[in-house]
Amino acid sequence: MATKSGIYWVTWANAHAKNSNKVDDLEITFENGVKTFVKALTDAGATVDISTTKKVIKEHIFFTGLGKLHKVSVNHLRQKKIAVDIEWDHGDLTKSKAGALEMVNGFGLAVPPRSINPPSLTSNHINGKAVDMTIKWTGTIKVKKKDRSEVSVTYSLNVNTNIVLHSIGVSYGVKKLKTDAPHWSYNGR
Ligand SMILES: [Zn+2]
């Protein structure tokens, strides 16, 4: 059954459409890469703190309701057996507009005239192909690449410049985005 647009959906999204920090929510190939990479790191004595895996973008819920489906997001919601059934028509144009506006404001969506840029629906987090994580260790440790060869890697405060660590990640299909400290993905973006 459809529920009218408005603050209800903002509350709903805050409760049900949360971002995830579970590796299990990643796309299966990337998930395997992340799991084996993280295991190699922790086996070597590093600590790995995963903050975000899959993101649900609030815009998706809004645009899903508007019929402008974004397949990946919709599939994600379906997998979780979440139905987004928004009734935009309140039977009165003024009320319909007010309901939609409640959601725009509640989600903090940037719409014209505040922004004329469409929301970014392309982050690798959306389809479960990116992970934000902080990797720490002391001194130099030996980490196994996927082919089991051992690589000595020294801790550096700036993970973006630690190309040895990046090369170990690459062997597991986990690539560093060098402009975003915690961000690794299947293609480095
Ligand atoms: Zn990220």
Backbone and ligand atoms as CSV (ligand in chain L), in Angstrom:
chain,resi,resn,atom,element,x,y,z
A,1,MET,N,N,0.839,-1.192,0.000
A,1,MET,CA,C,0.000,0.000,0.000
A,1,MET,C,C,0.878,1.248,0.000
A,2,ALA,N,N,0.497,2.203,-0.808
A,2,ALA,CA,C,1.296,3.424,-0.915
A,2,ALA,C,C,1.052,4.354,0.274
A,3,THR,N,N,2.121,5.041,0.673
A,3,THR,CA,C,2.004,6.051,1.719
A,3,THR,C,C,2.333,7.410,1.107
A,4,LYS,N,N,1.531,8.403,1.435
A,4,LYS,CA,C,1.708,9.725,0.825
A,4,LYS,C,C,3.103,10.292,1.098
A,5,SER,N,N,3.593,11.052,0.121
A,5,SER,CA,C,4.889,11.715,0.262
A,5,SER,C,C,4.864,12.631,1.475
A,6,GLY,N,N,6.046,12.844,2.046
A,6,GLY,CA,C,6.125,13.756,3.187
A,6,GLY,C,C,7.114,13.268,4.214
A,7,ILE,N,N,7.028,13.839,5.384
A,7,ILE,CA,C,8.005,13.608,6.443
A,7,ILE,C,C,8.079,12.124,6.834
A,8,TYR,N,N,6.963,11.386,6.641
A,8,TYR,CA,C,6.946,9.947,6.927
A,8,TYR,C,C,8.142,9.250,6.273
A,9,TRP,N,N,8.401,9.611,5.011
A,9,TRP,CA,C,9.453,8.922,4.257
A,9,TRP,C,C,10.854,9.326,4.715
A,10,VAL,N,N,10.965,10.510,5.253
A,10,VAL,CA,C,12.260,10.955,5.794
A,10,VAL,C,C,12.589,10.119,7.029
A,11,THR,N,N,11.596,9.985,7.908
A,11,THR,CA,C,11.753,9.169,9.115
A,11,THR,C,C,12.049,7.720,8.729
A,12,TRP,N,N,11.291,7.251,7.745
A,12,TRP,CA,C,11.452,5.880,7.267
A,12,TRP,C,C,12.883,5.652,6.752
A,13,ALA,N,N,13.364,6.574,5.926
A,13,ALA,CA,C,14.696,6.417,5.332
A,13,ALA,C,C,15.773,6.425,6.407
A,14,ASN,N,N,15.612,7.306,7.399
A,14,ASN,CA,C,16.608,7.376,8.475
A,14,ASN,C,C,16.664,6.070,9.265
A,15,ALA,N,N,15.532,5.365,9.334
A,15,ALA,CA,C,15.485,4.115,10.094
A,15,ALA,C,C,15.897,2.908,9.253
A,16,HIS,N,N,15.526,2.888,7.976
A,16,HIS,CA,C,15.676,1.660,7.183
A,16,HIS,C,C,16.730,1.706,6.089
A,17,ALA,N,N,16.984,2.868,5.572
A,17,ALA,CA,C,17.891,2.941,4.420
A,17,ALA,C,C,19.251,3.492,4.848
A,18,LYS,N,N,19.809,2.840,5.862
A,18,LYS,CA,C,21.087,3.316,6.401
A,18,LYS,C,C,22.256,2.833,5.561
A,19,ASN,N,N,23.337,3.576,5.636
A,19,ASN,CA,C,24.580,3.084,5.057
A,19,ASN,C,C,25.069,1.894,5.868
A,20,SER,N,N,25.868,1.058,5.245
A,20,SER,CA,C,26.352,-0.147,5.913
A,20,SER,C,C,27.857,-0.075,6.141
A,21,ASN,N,N,28.304,-0.752,7.199
A,21,ASN,CA,C,29.751,-0.941,7.366
A,21,ASN,C,C,30.078,-2.441,7.375
A,22,LYS,N,N,29.143,-3.246,6.849
A,22,LYS,CA,C,29.352,-4.699,6.813
A,22,LYS,C,C,29.967,-5.115,5.484
A,23,VAL,N,N,31.045,-5.859,5.567
A,23,VAL,CA,C,31.699,-6.355,4.354
A,23,VAL,C,C,30.737,-7.257,3.581
A,24,ASP,N,N,29.864,-7.958,4.298
A,24,ASP,CA,C,28.898,-8.857,3.653
A,24,ASP,C,C,27.926,-8.131,2.726
A,25,ASP,N,N,27.815,-6.814,2.871
A,25,ASP,CA,C,26.900,-6.070,2.004
A,25,ASP,C,C,27.551,-5.643,0.689
A,26,LEU,N,N,28.835,-5.984,0.525
A,26,LEU,CA,C,29.517,-5.625,-0.717
A,26,LEU,C,C,29.148,-6.586,-1.846
A,27,GLU,N,N,29.395,-6.134,-3.059
A,27,GLU,CA,C,29.240,-6.991,-4.247
A,27,GLU,C,C,30.204,-8.175,-4.078
A,28,ILE,N,N,29.778,-9.362,-4.465
A,28,ILE,CA,C,30.441,-10.595,-4.050
A,28,ILE,C,C,31.924,-10.697,-4.461
A,29,THR,N,N,32.261,-10.288,-5.657
A,29,THR,CA,C,33.667,-10.379,-6.099
A,29,THR,C,C,34.533,-9.427,-5.288
A,30,PHE,N,N,34.048,-8.194,-5.139
A,30,PHE,CA,C,34.800,-7.202,-4.376
A,30,PHE,C,C,34.844,-7.599,-2.903
A,31,GLU,N,N,33.740,-8.154,-2.423
A,31,GLU,CA,C,33.677,-8.625,-1.022
A,31,GLU,C,C,34.788,-9.638,-0.738
A,32,ASN,N,N,34.953,-10.595,-1.648
A,32,ASN,CA,C,36.010,-11.596,-1.469
A,32,ASN,C,C,37.386,-10.949,-1.464
A,33,GLY,N,N,37.586,-9.976,-2.357
A,33,GLY,CA,C,38.850,-9.258,-2.406
A,33,GLY,C,C,39.132,-8.526,-1.106
A,34,VAL,N,N,38.128,-7.822,-0.601
A,34,VAL,CA,C,38.293,-7.049,0.633
A,34,VAL,C,C,38.572,-7.995,1.803
A,35,LYS,N,N,37.796,-9.090,1.883
A,35,LYS,CA,C,37.976,-10.024,3.001
A,35,LYS,C,C,39.397,-10.598,3.031
A,36,THR,N,N,39.905,-11.010,1.863
A,36,THR,CA,C,41.233,-11.618,1.824
A,36,THR,C,C,42.328,-10.570,2.063
A,37,PHE,N,N,42.119,-9.360,1.543
A,37,PHE,CA,C,43.075,-8.266,1.773
A,37,PHE,C,C,43.134,-7.925,3.268
A,38,VAL,N,N,41.967,-7.782,3.868
A,38,VAL,CA,C,41.906,-7.441,5.296
A,38,VAL,C,C,42.527,-8.565,6.132
A,39,LYS,N,N,42.264,-9.812,5.757
A,39,LYS,CA,C,42.841,-10.935,6.506
A,39,LYS,C,C,44.373,-10.921,6.404
A,40,ALA,N,N,44.885,-10.664,5.203
A,40,ALA,CA,C,46.340,-10.603,5.029
A,40,ALA,C,C,46.939,-9.500,5.908
A,41,LEU,N,N,46.240,-8.376,5.994
A,41,LEU,CA,C,46.727,-7.251,6.804
A,41,LEU,C,C,46.699,-7.590,8.294
A,42,THR,N,N,45.583,-8.145,8.757
A,42,THR,CA,C,45.467,-8.441,10.187
A,42,THR,C,C,46.393,-9.599,10.570
A,43,ASP,N,N,46.553,-10.590,9.663
A,43,ASP,CA,C,47.511,-11.671,9.914
A,43,ASP,C,C,48.923,-11.112,10.120
A,44,ALA,N,N,49.208,-10.007,9.421
A,44,ALA,CA,C,50.547,-9.406,9.493
A,44,ALA,C,C,50.695,-8.483,10.703
A,45,GLY,N,N,49.576,-8.246,11.418
A,45,GLY,CA,C,49.665,-7.431,12.621
A,45,GLY,C,C,49.054,-6.047,12.517
A,46,ALA,N,N,48.407,-5.764,11.381
A,46,ALA,CA,C,47.761,-4.457,11.229
A,46,ALA,C,C,46.354,-4.502,11.816
A,47,THR,N,N,45.819,-3.339,12.137
A,47,THR,CA,C,44.404,-3.253,12.499
A,47,THR,C,C,43.669,-2.555,11.359
A,48,VAL,N,N,42.472,-3.045,11.071
A,48,VAL,CA,C,41.676,-2.486,9.980
A,48,VAL,C,C,40.312,-2.106,10.528
A,49,ASP,N,N,39.989,-0.830,10.394
A,49,ASP,CA,C,38.707,-0.326,10.883
A,49,ASP,C,C,37.865,0.089,9.675
A,50,ILE,N,N,36.810,-0.669,9.419
A,50,ILE,CA,C,35.954,-0.394,8.257
A,50,ILE,C,C,34.808,0.518,8.674
A,51,SER,N,N,34.716,1.687,8.050
A,51,SER,CA,C,33.676,2.644,8.439
A,51,SER,C,C,32.458,2.580,7.524
A,52,THR,N,N,32.677,2.382,6.226
A,52,THR,CA,C,31.543,2.336,5.303
A,52,THR,C,C,31.796,1.328,4.190
A,53,THR,N,N,30.770,0.546,3.875
A,53,THR,CA,C,30.857,-0.317,2.684
A,53,THR,C,C,29.819,0.184,1.678
A,54,LYS,N,N,28.579,-0.179,1.920
A,54,LYS,CA,C,27.522,0.185,0.974
A,54,LYS,C,C,26.784,1.433,1.434
A,55,LYS,N,N,26.578,2.321,0.484
A,55,LYS,CA,C,25.824,3.532,0.801
A,55,LYS,C,C,24.469,3.508,0.109
A,56,VAL,N,N,23.460,3.917,0.853
A,56,VAL,CA,C,22.152,4.137,0.252
A,56,VAL,C,C,21.980,5.641,0.151
A,57,ILE,N,N,21.857,6.107,-1.052
A,57,ILE,CA,C,21.762,7.542,-1.254
A,57,ILE,C,C,20.298,7.957,-1.141
A,58,LYS,N,N,20.078,8.939,-0.275
A,58,LYS,CA,C,18.709,9.377,-0.018
A,58,LYS,C,C,18.011,9.816,-1.315
A,59,GLU,N,N,18.796,10.417,-2.207
A,59,GLU,CA,C,18.221,10.825,-3.487
A,59,GLU,C,C,17.548,9.654,-4.193
A,60,HIS,N,N,18.106,8.459,-4.008
A,60,HIS,CA,C,17.553,7.303,-4.701
A,60,HIS,C,C,16.128,7.040,-4.281
A,61,ILE,N,N,15.897,7.197,-2.995
A,61,ILE,CA,C,14.549,6.948,-2.491
A,61,ILE,C,C,13.593,7.973,-3.086
A,62,PHE,N,N,14.061,9.210,-3.107
A,62,PHE,CA,C,13.242,10.276,-3.648
A,62,PHE,C,C,12.942,10.033,-5.126
A,63,PHE,N,N,14.009,9.752,-5.885
A,63,PHE,CA,C,13.819,9.592,-7.324
A,63,PHE,C,C,13.159,8.264,-7.673
A,64,THR,N,N,13.347,7.261,-6.809
A,64,THR,CA,C,12.635,6.003,-7.003
A,64,THR,C,C,11.146,6.281,-6.945
A,65,GLY,N,N,10.770,7.052,-5.939
A,65,GLY,CA,C,9.365,7.415,-5.795
A,65,GLY,C,C,8.857,8.210,-6.982
A,66,LEU,N,N,9.722,9.032,-7.552
A,66,LEU,CA,C,9.306,9.837,-8.692
A,66,LEU,C,C,9.254,9.031,-9.982
A,67,GLY,N,N,9.664,7.763,-9.905
A,67,GLY,CA,C,9.627,6.928,-11.095
A,67,GLY,C,C,10.903,7.017,-11.907
A,68,LYS,N,N,11.844,7.840,-11.435
A,68,LYS,CA,C,13.136,7.888,-12.122
A,68,LYS,C,C,14.034,6.867,-11.452
A,69,LEU,N,N,13.855,5.630,-11.812
A,69,LEU,CA,C,14.513,4.550,-11.102
A,69,LEU,C,C,16.012,4.533,-11.345
A,70,HIS,N,N,16.717,4.264,-10.286
A,70,HIS,CA,C,18.133,3.967,-10.433
A,70,HIS,C,C,18.269,2.502,-10.079
A,71,LYS,N,N,18.529,1.692,-11.090
A,71,LYS,CA,C,18.419,0.239,-10.942
A,71,LYS,C,C,19.183,-0.324,-9.752
A,72,VAL,N,N,20.422,0.105,-9.605
A,72,VAL,CA,C,21.261,-0.488,-8.561
A,72,VAL,C,C,20.644,-0.285,-7.192
A,73,SER,N,N,20.230,0.941,-6.959
A,73,SER,CA,C,19.645,1.272,-5.662
A,73,SER,C,C,18.358,0.496,-5.436
A,74,VAL,N,N,17.563,0.409,-6.472
A,74,VAL,CA,C,16.288,-0.288,-6.344
A,74,VAL,C,C,16.533,-1.772,-6.064
A,75,ASN,N,N,17.518,-2.331,-6.771
A,75,ASN,CA,C,17.854,-3.736,-6.524
A,75,ASN,C,C,18.293,-3.948,-5.086
A,76,HIS,N,N,19.088,-2.996,-4.587
A,76,HIS,CA,C,19.570,-3.080,-3.208
A,76,HIS,C,C,18.392,-3.103,-2.243
A,77,LEU,N,N,17.440,-2.200,-2.481
A,77,LEU,CA,C,16.278,-2.141,-1.593
A,77,LEU,C,C,15.453,-3.421,-1.714
A,78,ARG,N,N,15.333,-3.947,-2.947
A,78,ARG,CA,C,14.587,-5.192,-3.148
A,78,ARG,C,C,15.258,-6.355,-2.429
A,79,GLN,N,N,16.600,-6.424,-2.545
A,79,GLN,CA,C,17.345,-7.490,-1.869
A,79,GLN,C,C,17.027,-7.484,-0.383
A,80,LYS,N,N,16.894,-6.304,0.157
A,80,LYS,CA,C,16.611,-6.190,1.581
A,80,LYS,C,C,15.107,-6.266,1.836
A,81,LYS,N,N,14.363,-6.569,0.777
A,81,LYS,CA,C,12.898,-6.695,0.859
A,81,LYS,C,C,12.260,-5.412,1.407
A,82,ILE,N,N,12.786,-4.309,0.904
A,82,ILE,CA,C,12.242,-3.018,1.314
A,82,ILE,C,C,11.404,-2.473,0.157
A,83,ALA,N,N,10.172,-2.177,0.420
A,83,ALA,CA,C,9.314,-1.603,-0.604
A,83,ALA,C,C,9.238,-0.096,-0.412
A,84,VAL,N,N,9.504,0.618,-1.479
A,84,VAL,CA,C,9.373,2.072,-1.426
A,84,VAL,C,C,8.166,2.436,-2.267
A,85,ASP,N,N,7.070,2.668,-1.608
A,85,ASP,CA,C,5.820,2.909,-2.325
A,85,ASP,C,C,5.275,4.272,-1.896
A,86,ILE,N,N,5.674,5.262,-2.665
A,86,ILE,CA,C,5.335,6.643,-2.298
A,86,ILE,C,C,4.168,7.136,-3.149
A,87,GLU,N,N,3.157,7.620,-2.500
A,87,GLU,CA,C,2.028,8.232,-3.212
A,87,GLU,C,C,2.254,9.737,-3.280
A,88,TRP,N,N,2.583,10.213,-4.472
A,88,TRP,CA,C,2.922,11.628,-4.621
A,88,TRP,C,C,1.689,12.497,-4.741
A,89,ASP,N,N,0.602,11.878,-5.171
A,89,ASP,CA,C,-0.615,12.658,-5.416
A,89,ASP,C,C,-1.485,12.685,-4.162
A,90,HIS,N,N,-1.546,13.851,-3.538
A,90,HIS,CA,C,-2.371,13.990,-2.337
A,90,HIS,C,C,-3.804,14.369,-2.707
A,91,GLY,N,N,-4.086,14.377,-3.997
A,91,GLY,CA,C,-5.423,14.755,-4.454
A,91,GLY,C,C,-5.646,16.255,-4.468
A,92,ASP,N,N,-4.573,16.988,-4.243
A,92,ASP,CA,C,-4.643,18.450,-4.176
A,92,ASP,C,C,-3.241,18.961,-4.476
A,93,LEU,N,N,-3.108,19.790,-5.499
A,93,LEU,CA,C,-1.781,20.172,-5.984
A,93,LEU,C,C,-0.933,20.834,-4.898
A,94,THR,N,N,-1.524,21.711,-4.111
A,94,THR,CA,C,-0.777,22.406,-3.064
A,94,THR,C,C,-0.252,21.412,-2.034
A,95,LYS,N,N,-1.098,20.461,-1.622
A,95,LYS,CA,C,-0.684,19.446,-0.645
A,95,LYS,C,C,0.358,18.511,-1.244
A,96,SER,N,N,0.202,18.176,-2.520
A,96,SER,CA,C,1.167,17.287,-3.175
A,96,SER,C,C,2.551,17.940,-3.197
A,97,LYS,N,N,2.571,19.232,-3.527
A,97,LYS,CA,C,3.850,19.964,-3.573
A,97,LYS,C,C,4.455,20.057,-2.177
A,98,ALA,N,N,3.613,20.296,-1.185
A,98,ALA,CA,C,4.106,20.426,0.190
A,98,ALA,C,C,4.707,19.098,0.654
A,99,GLY,N,N,4.072,17.979,0.297
A,99,GLY,CA,C,4.577,16.654,0.681
A,99,GLY,C,C,5.932,16.380,0.071
A,100,ALA,N,N,6.073,16.697,-1.226
A,100,ALA,CA,C,7.351,16.489,-1.906
A,100,ALA,C,C,8.435,17.376,-1.298
A,101,LEU,N,N,8.049,18.625,-0.970
A,101,LEU,CA,C,9.010,19.571,-0.407
A,101,LEU,C,C,9.495,19.125,0.975
A,102,GLU,N,N,8.605,18.511,1.751
A,102,GLU,CA,C,9.013,17.973,3.056
A,102,GLU,C,C,10.134,16.952,2.892
A,103,MET,N,N,10.034,16.167,1.833
A,103,MET,CA,C,11.065,15.153,1.606
A,103,MET,C,C,12.359,15.771,1.097
A,104,VAL,N,N,12.221,16.752,0.195
A,104,VAL,CA,C,13.411,17.456,-0.313
A,104,VAL,C,C,14.186,18.059,0.856
A,105,ASN,N,N,13.455,18.738,1.757
A,105,ASN,CA,C,14.104,19.380,2.904
A,105,ASN,C,C,14.611,18.346,3.905
A,106,GLY,N,N,13.813,17.328,4.161
A,106,GLY,CA,C,14.174,16.306,5.142
A,106,GLY,C,C,15.393,15.510,4.737
A,107,PHE,N,N,15.521,15.257,3.444
A,107,PHE,CA,C,16.686,14.522,2.930
A,107,PHE,C,C,17.867,15.461,2.708
A,108,GLY,N,N,17.629,16.755,2.804
A,108,GLY,CA,C,18.689,17.720,2.522
A,108,GLY,C,C,19.113,17.689,1.064
A,109,LEU,N,N,18.170,17.468,0.177
A,109,LEU,CA,C,18.499,17.387,-1.245
A,109,LEU,C,C,18.773,18.780,-1.800
A,110,ALA,N,N,19.776,18.849,-2.639
A,110,ALA,CA,C,20.089,20.117,-3.287
A,110,ALA,C,C,19.345,20.163,-4.623
A,111,VAL,N,N,18.301,20.950,-4.653
A,111,VAL,CA,C,17.524,21.060,-5.889
A,111,VAL,C,C,17.549,22.507,-6.354
A,112,PRO,N,N,17.214,22.758,-7.622
A,112,PRO,CA,C,17.198,24.147,-8.087
A,112,PRO,C,C,16.302,25.005,-7.195
A,113,PRO,N,N,16.661,26.261,-6.903
A,113,PRO,CA,C,17.811,26.952,-7.482
A,113,PRO,C,C,19.119,26.752,-6.696
A,114,ARG,N,N,19.079,25.987,-5.581
A,114,ARG,CA,C,20.274,25.834,-4.757
A,114,ARG,C,C,21.377,25.099,-5.518
A,115,SER,N,N,20.982,24.121,-6.298
A,115,SER,CA,C,21.949,23.407,-7.122
A,115,SER,C,C,21.279,22.985,-8.406
A,116,ILE,N,N,21.998,23.147,-9.515
A,116,ILE,CA,C,21.445,22.665,-10.783
A,116,ILE,C,C,22.145,21.374,-11.197
A,117,ASN,N,N,23.075,20.892,-10.315
A,117,ASN,CA,C,23.753,19.636,-10.625
A,117,ASN,C,C,22.901,18.461,-10.173
A,118,PRO,N,N,22.767,17.452,-11.020
A,118,PRO,CA,C,22.041,16.268,-10.567
A,118,PRO,C,C,22.822,15.592,-9.453
A,119,PRO,N,N,22.155,14.877,-8.547
A,119,PRO,CA,C,22.883,14.220,-7.462
A,119,PRO,C,C,23.820,13.156,-8.024
A,120,SER,N,N,24.913,12.937,-7.319
A,120,SER,CA,C,25.856,11.925,-7.758
A,120,SER,C,C,25.282,10.546,-7.455
A,121,LEU,N,N,25.003,9.806,-8.497
A,121,LEU,CA,C,24.462,8.462,-8.321
A,121,LEU,C,C,25.479,7.427,-8.759
A,122,THR,N,N,26.739,7.847,-8.838
A,122,THR,CA,C,27.727,6.980,-9.466
A,122,THR,C,C,28.803,6.482,-8.505
A,123,SER,N,N,28.728,6.820,-7.222
A,123,SER,CA,C,29.750,6.351,-6.294
A,123,SER,C,C,29.815,4.835,-6.296
A,124,ASN,N,N,31.034,4.316,-6.247
A,124,ASN,CA,C,31.189,2.862,-6.192
A,124,ASN,C,C,30.593,2.259,-4.924
A,125,HIS,N,N,30.339,3.106,-3.918
A,125,HIS,CA,C,29.705,2.597,-2.697
A,125,HIS,C,C,28.271,2.125,-2.969
A,126,ILE,N,N,27.624,2.743,-3.944
A,126,ILE,CA,C,26.206,2.455,-4.180
A,126,ILE,C,C,26.012,1.010,-4.634
A,127,ASN,N,N,26.907,0.547,-5.511
A,127,ASN,CA,C,26.753,-0.842,-5.967
A,127,ASN,C,C,27.661,-1.806,-5.203
A,128,GLY,N,N,28.161,-1.358,-4.041
A,128,GLY,CA,C,28.921,-2.272,-3.182
A,128,GLY,C,C,30.307,-2.594,-3.701
A,129,LYS,N,N,30.910,-1.653,-4.426
A,129,LYS,CA,C,32.237,-1.909,-4.971
A,129,LYS,C,C,33.281,-0.943,-4.416
A,130,ALA,N,N,33.016,-0.410,-3.218
A,130,ALA,CA,C,33.982,0.464,-2.559
A,130,ALA,C,C,33.892,0.254,-1.057
A,131,VAL,N,N,35.007,0.539,-0.384
A,131,VAL,CA,C,35.046,0.401,1.065
A,131,VAL,C,C,35.877,1.558,1.632
A,132,ASP,N,N,35.411,2.122,2.741
A,132,ASP,CA,C,36.202,3.118,3.468
A,132,ASP,C,C,36.775,2.432,4.694
A,133,MET,N,N,38.095,2.446,4.804
A,133,MET,CA,C,38.710,1.782,5.955
A,133,MET,C,C,40.016,2.465,6.343
A,134,THR,N,N,40.309,2.359,7.626
A,134,THR,CA,C,41.550,2.911,8.150
A,134,THR,C,C,42.443,1.752,8.560
A,135,ILE,N,N,43.641,1.722,7.998
A,135,ILE,CA,C,44.578,0.617,8.244
A,135,ILE,C,C,45.759,1.171,9.034
A,136,LYS,N,N,46.028,0.529,10.171
A,136,LYS,CA,C,47.128,1.028,11.010
A,136,LYS,C,C,48.042,-0.107,11.447
A,137,TRP,N,N,49.300,0.195,11.576
A,137,TRP,CA,C,50.250,-0.709,12.193
A,137,TRP,C,C,51.458,0.104,12.625
A,138,THR,N,N,52.396,-0.556,13.297
A,138,THR,CA,C,53.586,0.142,13.761
A,138,THR,C,C,54.804,-0.375,13.015
A,139,GLY,N,N,55.624,0.522,12.545
A,139,GLY,CA,C,56.882,0.133,11.909
A,139,GLY,C,C,56.673,-0.554,10.573
A,140,THR,N,N,57.385,-1.680,10.409
A,140,THR,CA,C,57.330,-2.415,9.144
A,140,THR,C,C,56.779,-3.810,9.390
A,141,ILE,N,N,55.815,-4.201,8.566
A,141,ILE,CA,C,55.255,-5.556,8.678
A,141,ILE,C,C,55.378,-6.259,7.329
A,142,LYS,N,N,55.244,-7.575,7.391
A,142,LYS,CA,C,55.294,-8.358,6.147
A,142,LYS,C,C,53.895,-8.860,5.836
A,143,VAL,N,N,53.389,-8.415,4.687
A,143,VAL,CA,C,52.022,-8.759,4.298
A,143,VAL,C,C,52.065,-9.646,3.059
A,144,LYS,N,N,51.246,-10.697,3.075
A,144,LYS,CA,C,51.187,-11.601,1.921
A,144,LYS,C,C,50.288,-11.022,0.838
A,145,LYS,N,N,50.804,-11.028,-0.397
A,145,LYS,CA,C,49.967,-10.713,-1.551
A,145,LYS,C,C,49.097,-11.927,-1.860
A,146,LYS,N,N,48.201,-11.762,-2.824
A,146,LYS,CA,C,47.299,-12.861,-3.149
A,146,LYS,C,C,48.073,-14.099,-3.613
A,147,ASP,N,N,49.210,-13.899,-4.293
A,147,ASP,CA,C,50.003,-15.041,-4.773
A,147,ASP,C,C,50.892,-15.620,-3.658
A,148,ARG,N,N,50.654,-15.193,-2.418
A,148,ARG,CA,C,51.340,-15.654,-1.202
A,148,ARG,C,C,52.750,-15.087,-1.046
A,149,SER,N,N,53.232,-14.295,-1.996
A,149,SER,CA,C,54.557,-13.686,-1.825
A,149,SER,C,C,54.451,-12.623,-0.730
A,150,GLU,N,N,55.530,-12.503,0.077
A,150,GLU,CA,C,55.521,-11.564,1.192
A,150,GLU,C,C,56.162,-10.236,0.811
A,151,VAL,N,N,55.510,-9.155,1.233
A,151,VAL,CA,C,56.024,-7.822,0.929
A,151,VAL,C,C,56.195,-7.054,2.240
A,152,SER,N,N,57.368,-6.438,2.414
A,152,SER,CA,C,57.586,-5.590,3.584
A,152,SER,C,C,56.988,-4.223,3.315
A,153,VAL,N,N,56.159,-3.773,4.246
A,153,VAL,CA,C,55.526,-2.467,4.057
A,153,VAL,C,C,55.621,-1.671,5.352
A,154,THR,N,N,56.089,-0.445,5.203
A,154,THR,CA,C,56.313,0.435,6.351
A,154,THR,C,C,55.129,1.383,6.498
A,155,TYR,N,N,54.720,1.582,7.753
A,155,TYR,CA,C,53.578,2.465,8.003
A,155,TYR,C,C,53.918,3.892,7.613
A,156,SER,N,N,52.961,4.548,6.970
A,156,SER,CA,C,53.131,5.969,6.702
A,156,SER,C,C,51.826,6.668,7.057
A,157,LEU,N,N,51.949,7.840,7.672
A,157,LEU,CA,C,50.757,8.569,8.131
A,157,LEU,C,C,49.802,8.862,6.984
A,158,ASN,N,N,50.369,9.115,5.806
A,158,ASN,CA,C,49.536,9.408,4.649
A,158,ASN,C,C,49.369,8.150,3.803
A,159,VAL,N,N,48.230,7.482,3.969
A,159,VAL,CA,C,47.988,6.223,3.266
A,159,VAL,C,C,47.961,6.426,1.748
A,160,ASN,N,N,47.622,7.647,1.328
A,160,ASN,CA,C,47.520,7.918,-0.111
A,160,ASN,C,C,48.860,7.819,-0.837
A,161,THR,N,N,49.958,7.929,-0.073
A,161,THR,CA,C,51.266,7.878,-0.727
A,161,THR,C,C,51.974,6.544,-0.489
A,162,ASN,N,N,51.303,5.631,0.219
A,162,ASN,CA,C,51.950,4.342,0.532
A,162,ASN,C,C,51.759,3.358,-0.630
A,163,ILE,N,N,52.596,3.530,-1.667
A,163,ILE,CA,C,52.386,2.757,-2.894
A,163,ILE,C,C,52.643,1.262,-2.703
A,164,VAL,N,N,53.446,0.911,-1.700
A,164,VAL,CA,C,53.654,-0.521,-1.435
A,164,VAL,C,C,52.343,-1.141,-0.952
A,165,LEU,N,N,51.692,-0.452,-0.025
A,165,LEU,CA,C,50.391,-0.925,0.463
A,165,LEU,C,C,49.380,-1.000,-0.685
A,166,HIS,N,N,49.397,0.022,-1.563
A,166,HIS,CA,C,48.475,0.026,-2.707
A,166,HIS,C,C,48.696,-1.215,-3.573
A,167,SER,N,N,49.980,-1.560,-3.787
A,167,SER,CA,C,50.288,-2.688,-4.677
A,167,SER,C,C,49.807,-4.007,-4.071
A,168,ILE,N,N,49.839,-4.096,-2.733
A,168,ILE,CA,C,49.317,-5.307,-2.083
A,168,ILE,C,C,47.800,-5.372,-2.299
A,169,GLY,N,N,47.142,-4.225,-2.126
A,169,GLY,CA,C,45.690,-4.167,-2.349
A,169,GLY,C,C,45.319,-4.579,-3.767
A,170,VAL,N,N,46.082,-4.078,-4.727
A,170,VAL,CA,C,45.813,-4.394,-6.142
A,170,VAL,C,C,45.803,-5.903,-6.368
A,171,SER,N,N,46.694,-6.634,-5.696
A,171,SER,CA,C,46.757,-8.088,-5.899
A,171,SER,C,C,45.451,-8.763,-5.476
A,172,TYR,N,N,44.698,-8.100,-4.602
A,172,TYR,CA,C,43.398,-8.638,-4.154
A,172,TYR,C,C,42.216,-7.979,-4.882
A,173,GLY,N,N,42.531,-7.117,-5.860
A,173,GLY,CA,C,41.455,-6.422,-6.579
A,173,GLY,C,C,40.859,-5.284,-5.782
A,174,VAL,N,N,41.626,-4.753,-4.830
A,174,VAL,CA,C,41.171,-3.637,-3.993
A,174,VAL,C,C,42.116,-2.463,-4.253
A,175,LYS,N,N,41.614,-1.442,-4.946
A,175,LYS,CA,C,42.494,-0.374,-5.438
A,175,LYS,C,C,42.248,0.952,-4.726
A,176,LYS,N,N,43.336,1.655,-4.466
A,176,LYS,CA,C,43.288,2.906,-3.699
A,176,LYS,C,C,42.853,4.068,-4.566
A,177,LEU,N,N,41.948,4.877,-4.039
A,177,LEU,CA,C,41.707,6.195,-4.625
A,177,LEU,C,C,42.655,7.147,-3.902
A,178,LYS,N,N,43.621,7.686,-4.623
A,178,LYS,CA,C,44.735,8.383,-3.961
A,178,LYS,C,C,44.391,9.789,-3.488
A,179,THR,N,N,43.152,10.218,-3.669
A,179,THR,CA,C,42.755,11.542,-3.189
A,179,THR,C,C,41.799,11.462,-2.005
A,180,ASP,N,N,41.533,10.254,-1.513
A,180,ASP,CA,C,40.508,10.070,-0.477
A,180,ASP,C,C,41.028,9.003,0.493
A,181,ALA,N,N,41.544,9.460,1.630
A,181,ALA,CA,C,42.311,8.578,2.516
A,181,ALA,C,C,41.667,7.208,2.801
A,182,PRO,N,N,40.411,7.148,3.227
A,182,PRO,CA,C,39.910,5.807,3.585
A,182,PRO,C,C,39.378,4.999,2.416
A,183,HIS,N,N,39.318,5.572,1.232
A,183,HIS,CA,C,38.545,4.976,0.141
A,183,HIS,C,C,39.354,4.038,-0.763
A,184,TRP,N,N,38.874,2.814,-0.849
A,184,TRP,CA,C,39.410,1.791,-1.759
A,184,TRP,C,C,38.232,1.248,-2.553
A,185,SER,N,N,38.493,0.828,-3.814
A,185,SER,CA,C,37.387,0.313,-4.596
A,185,SER,C,C,37.878,-0.702,-5.618
A,186,TYR,N,N,36.957,-1.238,-6.410
A,186,TYR,CA,C,37.335,-2.259,-7.404
A,186,TYR,C,C,38.139,-1.663,-8.550
A,187,ASN,N,N,37.977,-0.346,-8.784
A,187,ASN,CA,C,38.677,0.262,-9.922
A,187,ASN,C,C,39.489,1.493,-9.523
A,188,GLY,N,N,39.630,1.746,-8.224
A,188,GLY,CA,C,40.436,2.888,-7.778
A,188,GLY,C,C,39.710,4.224,-7.876
A,189,ARG,N,N,38.387,4.178,-8.058
A,189,ARG,CA,C,37.617,5.438,-8.096
A,189,ARG,C,C,36.514,5.435,-7.053
L,1,ZN,ZN,ZN,34.521,5.879,0.065
